[in-house]
């Protein structure tokens, strides 16, 4: 019996103005980026139905993207005729997509590529204009106007205490079964050439509303309403604080998604999947951050000991969830 040919995995790099969308993810009765892009791909590739899409970062309603990455698996019969036309794929997508969505690159992805799980980091920016004299009405859809002078030195002092791997539950909207442990690599404020305050935020991944809540907390510091140490106190509490304002979405933009070299894509995807599937009742052999354990298990014990059946090593954790003896973990 003849086997069907393996699908072609396409990597799609795109940008969009989020103003007219109810976010990335498809929703019945709403205009979303996922639906618009899938429909456009389906038309250009002449597919019987829009393809399923996997995205690097699911943006909320009103959030923009300049460096979004998506993958889709399609049949070789659908892709090859279009690929042979040189600039055909981009030109055809430009013709069918609306003006607020632009595809900048599309083509076969390297082996092992996964737009979501292969990613090493995501970089966002958030723009705030704090000077009425510099407010540009042509950029009002991508810039928050907050006309109280901001002290960026104080904001950066507060931001430094948030960098690193933490439980960001205080700055996230919790989702069932999802961890709020994140590794925040960069959180920095600078002014651009027009005097607008721009935050650069880089992490391995982000929880729902995390960037906008972090920005809201730092704006409170920059406006002088809170001391620089306040955001770190909120972080340590690990519960949502009503004093933290989640700022408007339109100032936020997904700028870039980082990936490892092609030879490391499959390994990175496998590693990310293992960490995210670390659940009770499953047996895992991988290095586990103690903060991940703390996030996933509410253990009323003074000490937690676990071993890995394949390497026979042990991990010990004290009552404050500090790692006593680093090892692989077997969760029982």
C-alpha positions, -999 to 999 in steps of 0.1 A, spaced: 0 0 0 14 33 -11 21 57 18 10 93 17 38 118 14 49 135 46 35 170 50 56 201 44 60 222 76 60 259 66 74 286 87 55 319 84 69 352 96 43 380 99 33 413 113 -1 427 122 -18 458 136 -38 443 164 -63 473 167 -90 456 146 -86 420 160 -99 402 191 -64 388 196 -46 359 178 -67 329 188 -97 319 167 -130 327 184 -165 321 171 -181 353 157 -150 374 162 -123 387 139 -90 371 149 -55 370 133 -55 332 133 -87 330 114 -77 357 88 -42 341 82 -56 305 80 -82 316 55 -57 334 34 -33 304 34 -61 281 25 -71 303 -5 -35 307 -18 -27 270 -14 -61 259 -26 -67 237 4 -101 221 11 -101 238 45 -80 264 63 -48 248 78 -42 245 115 -17 270 128 7 269 157 19 303 169 49 314 189 30 339 210 -7 342 215 -14 380 216 -44 394 232 -70 417 217 -54 450 206 -18 438 209 4 442 178 31 420 164 61 429 142 79 396 145 53 369 150 61 333 139 37 306 129 40 271 115 15 251 94 17 216 80 5 213 44 6 187 17 36 188 -8 10 189 -36 -4 221 -23 30 238 -16 52 228 -45 33 245 -73 34 278 -54 70 274 -43 81 271 -79 69 306 -87 97 324 -69 81 354 -51 47 338 -58 38 329 -22 44 363 -7 27 381 -36 -4 359 -35 -7 363 3 -4 400 0 -32 400 -25 -56 380 -3 -48 393 32 -62 425 46 -39 456 50 -35 450 88 -18 416 83 14 412 63 34 380 58 71 388 54 85 353 48 71 319 41 88 286 33 97 251 45 110 251 80 142 232 91 137 197 105 124 197 140 111 233 139 81 241 161 70 278 162 59 275 198 81 248 215 114 255 197 114 291 208 141 302 232 127 336 240 101 362 230 108 400 230 81 426 235 81 464 235 57 487 253 55 524 243 45 552 267 44 589 259 45 610 291 48 644 275 18 661 258 41 681 236 55 649 221 22 630 216 21 619 180 -15 614 168 -3 592 139 11 567 164 -17 568 189 -28 532 181 6 519 193 15 543 222 0 547 256 -6 584 265 1 589 302 9 625 308 26 623 341 64 626 339 81 593 343 113 587 363 130 560 342 159 556 366 135 546 394 116 523 370 148 505 360 158 502 396 125 485 403 128 463 371 162 449 381 146 432 411 122 414 388 147 399 365 155 362 367 134 330 371 104 336 394 69 327 400 51 356 383 16 347 397 12 382 411 14 396 375 -5 369 356 -41 358 351 -40 322 361 -50 295 337 -60 260 348 -31 236 345 -6 263 335 25 272 355 33 309 362 71 302 365 89 323 339 125 334 333 126 371 327 158 379 309 154 416 302 132 444 316 145 478 307 132 513 300 148 538 276 136 568 256 136 567 218 146 595 195 112 611 200 113 611 238 88 582 241 95 558 270 99 523 256 101 491 276 120 461 263 108 429 279 124 395 271 115 361 286 114 324 277 76 328 276 50 350 292 18 343 312 -15 359 303 -13 397 309 22 394 324 39 421 303 10 446 307 9 440 345 46 445 349 44 477 329 15 489 351 35 483 383 66 501 369 45 531 358 33 534 393 70 537 404 78 560 375 50 584 384 61 585 421 30 567 434 50 537 446 86 532 458 111 513 436 109 483 460 72 478 456 71 456 425 95 432 441 72 430 472 42 423 449 62 395 432 72 379 465 35 378 476 27 356 446 -10 367 445 -27 392 423 -26 427 438 -55 449 429 -31 479 431 -13 466 400 -30 481 369 -30 460 337 -23 487 312 -40 491 278 -31 466 251 -24 489 223 11 500 235 23 464 234 40 448 204 56 413 199 89 424 183 108 391 178 110 354 187 144 338 191 152 302 181 183 281 184 204 269 154 187 245 131 205 214 145 191 223 180 155 230 171 141 195 177 160 191 210 147 225 223 111 215 213 114 182 232 128 199 263 101 225 264 74 199 260 88 178 288 89 207 312 53 217 304 40 182 308 55 177 343 24 165 361 17 142 391 13 106 380 38 109 351 74 98 355 99 123 343 137 122 342 149 158 337 164 186 358 136 205 375 137 240 389 126 239 425 104 269 416 86 248 391 79 222 419 67 250 442 43 263 415 28 229 406 25 214 441 11 228 473 29 203 496 21 206 533 54 189 542 87 200 558 107 179 534 101 164 499 123 136 486 120 122 451 141 100 429 145 91 393 140 55 384 164 56 354 193 73 371 186 65 408 196 100 419 177 119 446 164 154 452 157 168 486 137 200 492 132 217 526 101 235 539 109 267 521 114 247 488 151 253 487 170 227 469 190 206 494 204 180 470 202 187 432 192 157 411 168 145 385 132 142 397 107 113 396 73 127 405 51 99 420 
